[in-house]
Structures are given as structure tokens and as C-alpha cells.
Amino acid sequence: MNEKDLTTGRYSRFIVLPSIGVEGMKKIRRARVSIVGAGGLGSVTATQLTALGVGYLRLIDKDVVELSNLQRQMLYREKDVGKSKVQAAKKFLEYLNPDVEIKIIQEEITTKNVELVTDNVDFVIDALDRFTPRFAINKKCLEKDLPFLFGAVSGLTGNAMTVVRGSTCIECLFGHVDDKTLPVSSITGIHPSIIQLIGSLQVAEATRVMLKEEPLLINSLLFIDIGSMLFETLNIKSKSNCSNVKYH
Ligand SMILES: [Zn+2]
């Protein structure tokens, strides 16, 4: 980065933050992240991380864009309906910031191919809407000692928590959840505001991870309900029967 970059360049309003600075920006430019899910939370986190200049961003999703996505998934335009989400997203993100290396994978993540998410990155952002792949990624991140930034939204409510080795994990918290019993967004609805809030907080945590600072949502589940403007954090303890207990 030259002198112009620091004062008037693309990242100047970020570098000037006392918590970032030139050294912080260099760390961000070197950071490598996977975002699993290119829906609502994926739209927020991928857009913000691309704009602020993360070095490498891998976006993973098997779906195509549907008209009903456009109310909240800001990566997409009406002309993208029927096309691959990750291909449309890549075009948008490269247009936003060509400094960022964008890689896409159009696959469904299962317990068998979870390393598509975790290989050769520094941390993972959870932008999924199902628990089966979330549990598998949570486990693999603990095995590989990668921070895993959990986020989930439904209706007017959302949750966020950060999992690192030594902390409680998503299985401790939601190990009983079965995807078959979960309500889907076509039934519950989803407000774009809760997605923007939770996704933005995941990026705030991602910034701390990239700067090698301790994340703030370790062992701490943030719950937000925009129906009552309730914001609270709950202290979460590890469970002795969690299958990841050796990492807690
Ligand atoms: Zn656990």
C-alpha cells in the first residue's frame, strides 16, 4: 500500500480506525475466509468482507437464485433469477472490489466433503440455514483449529456465536436439533433487517479474527429479536456429552 492508499485510497476510512491501522489492514489483505451459504447472511458477509479488502474469499452454495430471494439477498439482481447463486455472486463481488480473490464452489456441503469449506483458509463464516452441515463444519473447524463464526436467522430473530478451540461449540448448544423439524423461511418468513444485523456482527467478529484479536462472542450466544428490540447475550457452557468434548 502506498501513501495515497492510506489517505484517499479504497481502504483509507478503514485504516484510519485506531483498531485497524496500516498493520491491521495488511493482515486483512492477507486473510483467507470461507463463507458457507450464499443466501441472506452470505450476501451480507461476502459483500462487507469484499468491500473491506479481505485477501481471499471462498463462497460455497449449490442453489440457484429464486425471485423470492431478492427481498433480502442483496448479492442478486432480477436478471440473476434461475442462475447459479455463486456465479452471480462472483460477478457482483469482483465488480465491487477486484483486489479480492473470489473462489466459488457450487456444491452442497455434507459430512463427506466438508474440507471443501475448511481447506487452506484461516476461518469460516456460517451462513447456512441447516444444522447437519453446520455440525460437520463446526467439528472440522475444531479439529483444524479454525475459528467458526456461527450465525442463524428466522422470522424477526437471530443468533450469533463464535467457536474456537477451547470454547463451547454449536453441538453443545444445538446438538438436539434435527433439520427435518426446523421451520423453513417459506413458512416463518424473514425480515431483511435481522439478516443485516447478524451478518454485520459476524463481520465484526471476523475483523477481530483477522487482526488476531480475541473474538467477543466466545462462550456467549447473542440473541436479537427485532420484534421487541431485544438484544441479549447468554453465557453458554460446554456439554460433557458433546462429541467435540476433547476440544473444549
Ligand atoms: Zn461442543
Residues whose N, C-alpha, C, O or C-beta is under 5 A from the ligand:
A	BS01	ZN	T168 C169 E171 C172 C242 N244
